[in-house]
């Protein structure tokens, strides 16, 4: 049986699991203060699966509130407007 020093065992599995868990982490930040732009199908998918979404500005979170009660994220708005041109 190999040891972690030799690169075997569960060392590789532990790194892969940690990588997957980090990808699913919801980011802290201003997503609580702003409404962000996200593709409609991603919002629906998140509602069904509970998985977080990524906004145009890069924020990652799980939607769950009325976006009409918050101002639009300035970064999302800038990116969206540049795409419309």
MIBAKOL-461199 format. One line per 4 residues: for each residue y, x, z of N, C-alpha, C, O. Coordinates in pm, 1 decimal. Each point is the difference from the previous one (the first is absolute). Example, Ala and Ser with C-alpha at 12.3 -4.5 7.8 and 13.67 -1.06 7.14 Angstrom:
% residues 2
-569.0 1319.0 780.0 119.0 -89.0 0.0 120.0 90.0 0.0 -1.9 103.6 66.5 ~ 106.9 -138.6 -138.5 119.0 82.0 6.0 109.0 -77.0 73.0 110.8 50.9 16.9
***
This chain:
% residues 85
-118.2 84.5 0.0 118.2 -84.5 0.0 124.2 88.8 0.0 4.1 101.3 69.8 ~ 95.6 -138.4 -146.6 121.0 81.7 -8.0 96.7 -37.7 111.2 -9.5 -108.2 57.9 ~ 100.5 196.5 -29.2 99.7 -22.2 104.3 134.1 -27.7 -64.9 18.5 30.5 -117.8 ~ 76.7 -88.2 192.6 133.0 -24.0 -57.5 65.5 125.9 -54.5 76.0 -5.8 -96.7
-105.6 120.7 159.5 57.6 124.8 -48.9 -50.6 32.2 -140.5 68.7 66.0 -77.9 ~ -189.4 -113.1 46.4 -58.7 25.5 -130.7 42.6 -105.6 -101.9 -35.9 9.5 -117.3 ~ 111.8 -109.2 160.6 47.9 -102.0 -91.4 -96.3 -115.1 -19.5 16.0 -77.7 -94.1 ~ -115.1 64.6 179.9 -96.4 -107.6 -15.8 11.6 -100.0 112.0 102.9 -9.0 66.8
-209.3 -66.1 -46.7 -2.6 -97.8 107.8 93.9 -115.3 -28.7 17.3 -41.1 -114.8 ~ 42.4 -9.9 219.1 89.6 -116.2 -15.1 145.2 39.7 -20.2 87.0 -86.6 -9.0 ~ -59.7 215.9 1.9 137.1 47.6 -15.7 67.1 -60.5 -123.1 113.7 -46.3 8.1 ~ -181.7 46.4 -119.5 55.9 -54.0 -124.3 20.3 -150.4 13.1 102.9 -52.7 -42.1
-200.9 -16.9 100.5 12.0 -144.9 18.1 116.8 -34.6 91.4 72.9 -95.8 -25.7 ~ -54.9 173.1 131.9 111.2 -23.5 91.5 134.2 14.8 -71.0 91.5 -79.2 22.4 ~ -79.8 181.0 -108.2 125.9 20.2 -74.4 25.0 -114.6 -96.0 112.9 -47.4 -12.3 ~ -217.9 2.2 -56.4 15.0 -110.4 -94.8 37.5 -129.0 71.3 83.9 -75.4 -49.4
-144.7 48.5 164.9 32.2 -119.2 77.5 143.8 5.8 47.7 72.0 -99.6 -7.1 ~ -29.4 215.5 55.6 138.3 14.9 45.8 97.2 -22.7 -115.2 104.6 -62.5 18.1 ~ -138.8 113.1 -136.7 84.6 -18.6 -118.1 12.9 -149.2 -33.5 110.1 -48.3 -26.6 ~ -221.4 -23.7 27.9 2.5 -143.1 -28.5 81.2 -76.4 103.6 77.8 -88.6 -35.4
-94.8 121.8 161.5 74.9 -67.8 105.2 148.9 25.1 -13.7 79.9 -91.0 22.0 ~ -41.2 211.6 -57.6 141.6 32.2 -17.2 60.3 -75.6 -117.0 117.2 -37.3 5.4 ~ -194.0 13.6 -111.2 49.7 -73.9 -115.1 26.7 -145.3 34.1 86.6 -62.1 -61.5 ~ -158.4 6.2 157.7 14.7 -139.6 36.6 106.1 -22.2 107.3 34.3 -114.2 30.6
18.1 222.9 26.8 97.8 -15.7 105.8 126.7 -64.3 -52.6 47.0 31.1 -109.4 ~ 6.7 -120.7 189.0 126.1 -64.2 -32.9 111.6 89.5 50.4 -6.3 52.5 111.2 ~ 107.7 -35.8 -193.4 109.2 89.1 36.4 98.9 -68.6 92.8 27.3 -119.4 -12.7 ~ 25.2 196.6 105.6 108.3 -47.0 85.0 129.7 16.9 -77.8 5.6 78.5 -94.7
96.0 -149.2 132.4 127.3 21.6 -66.2 78.7 -127.2 -20.5 -14.8 -96.7 74.7 ~ 98.9 97.6 -177.0 94.8 -109.0 -20.5 -59.1 -122.5 -68.2 73.9 -93.4 -31.0 ~ -205.5 90.4 6.4 -58.2 -117.0 -64.7 18.7 -125.1 85.6 -9.3 -111.8 -50.6 ~ 35.2 129.8 177.7 25.1 -113.5 87.9 141.8 -53.4 -17.3 27.6 -114.4 36.1
61.4 194.6 -90.1 140.1 -40.5 -16.2 30.9 -53.0 -138.0 101.4 -67.4 -17.9 ~ -186.5 95.7 -81.7 28.1 -35.0 -138.1 -114.1 -78.2 -62.6 -114.4 4.3 45.3 ~ 149.8 -76.3 -151.7 -99.9 -59.8 -88.5 -19.5 99.7 -114.1 97.5 46.7 -59.0 ~ -222.0 -14.2 28.0 -29.7 100.3 -101.9 -57.3 -63.4 -125.2 -57.0 -108.9 5.2
72.4 177.5 -118.1 -55.7 -45.7 -126.7 -143.2 51.6 -15.3 -27.0 119.6 10.8 ~ -63.6 -214.4 -36.5 -141.9 30.2 -20.0 -48.8 -90.6 -111.7 50.0 -111.5 -15.1 ~ -147.2 157.4 -63.6 -57.4 -83.3 -106.4 -61.0 -126.1 61.3 -65.3 5.5 104.2 ~ 87.7 -119.6 -171.2 -47.8 -128.2 52.5 -149.6 -0.7 24.7 -45.7 -52.5 101.6
-31.4 110.2 -193.3 -145.3 -0.5 17.3 -43.3 81.6 122.0 -103.8 -28.3 59.9 ~ 182.6 128.7 -23.3 -32.7 80.5 118.6 25.8 -79.1 128.2 -72.8 14.6 98.2 ~ 176.9 -98.8 -99.6 28.5 -85.3 115.4 -115.4 -97.7 20.2 -46.9 -19.2 112.2 ~ 1.2 -42.4 -221.2 -111.4 -94.0 7.4 -126.5 70.3 49.4 -70.9 -51.7 86.2
43.5 169.7 -141.5 -117.4 77.0 42.2 7.1 32.1 149.0 -100.4 -9.1 70.7 ~ 217.9 46.3 -23.6 17.6 32.2 140.7 -22.3 -123.1 87.6 -58.4 9.9 107.9 ~ 104.6 -125.2 -154.4 -18.9 -123.2 76.4 -148.0 -34.0 14.4 -42.6 -52.6 102.8 ~ -35.2 82.9 -206.0 -143.1 -30.7 1.2 -79.0 104.9 78.4 -87.0 -34.5 80.0
117.2 162.4 -102.9 -80.7 107.7 58.0 56.2 58.3 129.7 -74.0 58.5 79.0 ~ 205.6 -74.5 -57.0 62.8 59.9 117.1 36.6 145.2 -19.2 46.4 65.2 93.5 ~ -66.8 -12.6 -215.1 32.6 140.0 -27.0 151.0 16.8 -15.2 68.2 -91.0 -47.2 ~ -16.2 206.5 86.8 143.1 26.8 -16.6 38.4 12.8 -147.5 -84.3 27.4 -85.4
212.1 -47.7 57.7 54.4 15.4 -134.9 98.9 114.8 0.7 46.7 41.9 106.0 ~ -14.3 9.7 -225.3 99.9 104.8 -12.7 115.6 -53.3 -83.0 -18.8 -47.5 -111.9 ~ 138.6 56.1 168.3 121.2 -46.3 -66.8 47.2 102.3 -102.6 -48.6 113.0 -3.5 ~ 143.6 -153.7 -79.4 56.4 92.4 -99.3 56.3 125.5 65.6 -8.2 109.0 -56.7
65.0 -124.2 175.5 60.8 114.5 68.6 -103.9 91.6 64.5 33.5 109.0 46.2 ~ -159.8 -153.1 -42.9 -105.2 82.2 57.7 -47.1 -45.7 136.3 -101.1 50.2 49.2 ~ 170.7 -143.9 13.7 -41.9 -49.1 130.8 -133.0 -72.2 -11.3 -25.3 -71.8 -96.7 ~ -59.5 91.9 196.8 -131.3 -64.5 2.3 -9.2 -82.9 127.5 20.8 51.3 110.0
-52.1 -180.0 -125.4 -10.1 -89.1 114.5 -78.9 -123.7 -39.8 -28.3 -22.0 -117.8 ~ -7.0 -58.5 217.6 -69.9 -124.8 -25.3 101.5 -113.0 10.6 52.6 -25.4 108.3 ~ -24.2 -43.3 -219.7 98.5 -108.6 2.6 -45.6 -113.3 92.2 -119.3 -26.8 13.9 ~ 215.5 -37.6 47.3 -35.2 -109.9 87.8 120.1 -77.2 50.5 -9.0 -70.1 100.8
120.4 82.2 -169.2 120.4 -71.2 42.9 77.2 -47.0 -121.8 -28.2 42.2 -112.1 ~ 124.6 -128.6 133.6 79.2 -56.8 -108.7 103.1 102.5 -47.5 94.0 31.1 73.1 ~ -110.6 21.6 -194.7 94.3 101.8 -48.7 139.9 -53.9 -24.5 95.2 77.6 -8.5 ~ -81.0 -209.4 -3.0 132.8 -58.3 -23.2 90.9 11.2 121.5 120.1 -24.9 -10.9
-173.9 61.2 124.5 79.4 11.9 122.5 56.1 140.8 19.8 64.9 27.5 100.9 ~ -90.1 61.8 -197.3 41.0 139.4 14.3 71.9 48.0 -125.1 -25.4 -51.1 -109.0 ~ 114.2 148.1 122.9 64.1 57.3 -118.9 -100.7 82.2 -80.4 -97.6 51.3 54.8 ~ 122.2 -39.7 -184.4 -88.8 76.4 -87.1 17.3 149.5 27.4 111.7 48.6 17.8
-222.0 21.8 -14.7 1.7 144.8 18.7 84.3 63.1 -110.6 -27.9 -22.6 -117.8 ~ 129.5 100.6 152.1 86.5 59.4 -102.5 -75.6 93.0 -96.1 33.2 5.4 -118.4 ~ -131.8 66.1 166.4 -76.8 90.1 -85.3 -85.3 -79.2 -98.8 -4.6 32.6 -118.6 ~ -62.7 -136.3 167.4 -79.4 -86.4 -88.6 89.3 -61.9 -107.6 -36.3 -3.9 -117.5
152.3 -44.1 159.1 92.1 -65.4 -92.7 46.3 97.6 -108.8 5.7 -35.3 -117.7 ~ 26.9 156.7 158.0 45.1 102.3 -95.2 -110.7 31.8 -100.3 25.9 9.1 -120.0 ~ -147.1 7.7 167.6 -113.5 30.6 -88.9 -25.7 -116.6 -94.4 -20.6 20.2 -119.6 ~ 21.8 -141.5 172.5 -24.9 -119.2 -82.0 104.6 -12.8 -110.2 -33.6 -25.8 -115.6
159.7 43.9 151.5 107.1 -10.1 -100.0 -10.0 108.4 -106.1 33.2 -24.4 -116.0 ~ -78.4 144.2 153.8 -14.9 107.0 -98.9 -116.5 -30.6 -95.3 2.7 40.2 -116.3 ~ -104.0 -110.7 165.6 -112.4 -38.6 -85.3 39.6 -109.4 -98.8 -53.0 -5.6 -110.9 ~ 145.1 -80.7 150.3 42.1 -112.2 -83.8 84.4 46.4 -118.8 11.2 -70.8 -100.0
47.5 188.8 111.2 86.0 51.2 -107.4 -75.9 43.1 -115.7 58.1 45.5 -98.6
***
